[in-house]
């Protein structure tokens, strides 16, 4: 998808609702209405004062079904407790030049911590436009100047006469007006909703089980399906004996699916055989009865050990230099003190609580899809590629997601469901099991990092290199040369870019059959572990306090160019700010006693700055408990502080879980793990007795929150373990 291509005239339109209220939103050309222009609403105000705000983005627990409507409600001047929220379906249109597609109004994906930043201006403008229309309508009915009226608490007030009118009473009149193209936005000091803690708007539905996740969705007459996927990377189906499966009560059909050719872009993840039945259980029993002969594919001899040897051998040679500031070899050669260390990060599974699922109904030249998708436009694109259905004839309805973490950026399961529906000639709900989800994932890439730093006699950092051997997640992107694979694994402008005069980044592209993709905060999770661990190592080797040492490297507050996602600038002073806040609140520098230790780490991720101080009580690096996690985040203006704190707490626990035990291993060209017994997520006994999170009172506009908390947790933990035990951890996970 390209960015929004919207003229000023298209920006906002208004119409009356069926009940005689006001609907304001964006134009929608509905093919089912014989080309009639309808309205894809953002705000609906009914005569009975019901106010409905549409949420454009998927919610997977990050809280955007609350925070995005808060942007509208703030400018609309309504009481938050009178607002209800509906999910907006995917809305795309053809580009004006007819080449490709774009958003009708706003981007609708949830990834890269962009939901708030991507809608910050547009949704506030929508609320402000509706407010101004209601004021104009009320003023017209009273025959007074609009400037003499104000809006507040869902009503328009005329101060001089004391008259007031509820929005619902004036909505029909407002619907006849044209929305202002440049609505006046409120000043930050006048906010009543933005910046205040608000409960999740559908929390009651979530805890009572009435919220509809993808796995809960239903449409009349749908059948159910599961797939036996080839367990070997890039393997194929040789032959299938379907007889026993077809004899299972409830089984309706068997559908064979061809996977992508090795090295080609993914549409679906793997070759397989689908069983369609009248219930998910019958489909599973039918799958168990299938007799399939598999071609094990080209990666059947790959193991974790062979992949790690490939990493070590690569780093012993020369790679692709992707950034080379100054004269790194000369500076390192002249350094008075040098440090080098290697750090390993494994493959990781996303393991969302809700396994993959999707409803699809292909009928002629149309397709309807319902499911939990981070990128609903990907489902539209993938189904178009697989079945040739015009994208404007593909309806995509977004449910709540039971976790995503990057796994649902890829919508292979929606394409699978559409392929099965077309072959079976009916609507189906495809359901993955936990084992399916863990063994057929787009795993976070594994990698071996080698870092070296050189200091002059005065203790100034004069040279730095980060060398990475990894299996890039970009390896099957269409029309992308291997020389660009590094771009998803090393962020060229990350610390210490522009903080040291001589910087070299070097990449080694590895071969692996494991599917790879984005995992919460993508490469930052692995890179921050390496960089923040290395800083701690250097500080101890130099006899400096790790916090003071890092603050010295960061220097003064200033804006530095940042070309990667989260830019265009980053500010080392803001990173120093969260490090200092976490240190103050986390008792950094105070005695902890024998067998205890504190570690600190911070990182800039996707526009946000986060830091943690972790405290441990340890007998050894294999026998310890985490006693405290204290965090700080600078995310600019915190739209909903409740959700910022929740994301910090969840991110800390996700980072802790990952650092403790999580690794996906490869054995014979397939994933060794199958469920949570062998991929052991953190349990309640692993969690700290004390957690507290702090939000910087920041003058900056909002930035990302969902991913910044993840990267600094693991190095803060391993640095704490070093402080407690004297043993340095350079390999994750910590517990074998």
Buried (B, 14 or more C-beta within 10 A) or exposed (E): BEEBBBEEEBBBBBBBBEEEBBBBBBBBBEEEEEEEEBBBBBBBBBBEBBBBBBBBBBBBBBBBBBBBBBBBBBBBBBBBEEBEBEBBBBBBBBEEEEEEBBBBBBBBBBBBBBBBBBBBEBBBBBBBBBBBBBBBBBBBBBEBEBEBBBBEEBBBBBEEEEBBBBBBBBBBBBBEBEBBEEBEBBEEEEBBBBBBEBEBBBEEEEEEEEBBBBBBBEBEEBBBBBBBBBBBBBBBBEEBEBEEBBEBEBBBBBBBBEBBEBEEEBBBBBBBBBBBBBEBEBBBBBBEBBEBEBBBBBBBEBBBEEBBEBBEEBBEEEBBBBBBBBBBEEBBEEBEEEBBBBBBBBBBBBBBEBBBBBBBBBEEEBBBBBBBBBBBBBBBBBBBEBBEBEBBBBBBBBBBBBBBBBBBBBBBBBBBBBBBBBBBEBBBBBBBBBBBBBBBBBBBBBBBBBBBBBBBEEEEBBBBBBBBBBBBBBBBBEEBEEEBBBBBBBBBBBBBBBBBBBBBBBBBBBEBBBBBBBBBBBBBBBBBBBBBBBBBBBBBEEEBBBBEBBBBBBEEEEEBEBEBBBBEEBBBBBBBBBBBBBBBBBBBEEEBEEEBBBBBBBBBBBBBBBBBBBBBBBEEBEEBBBBBBBBBBBBBBBBBBBBBBBBBBBBBBBBBBBBBBBBBBBEEBBBBBBBEEBBBBBEEEBBBEEBBBBBBEBEBBBBBBBBBBBBBBBBBBBBBBBBBBEEBBBBBBBBE
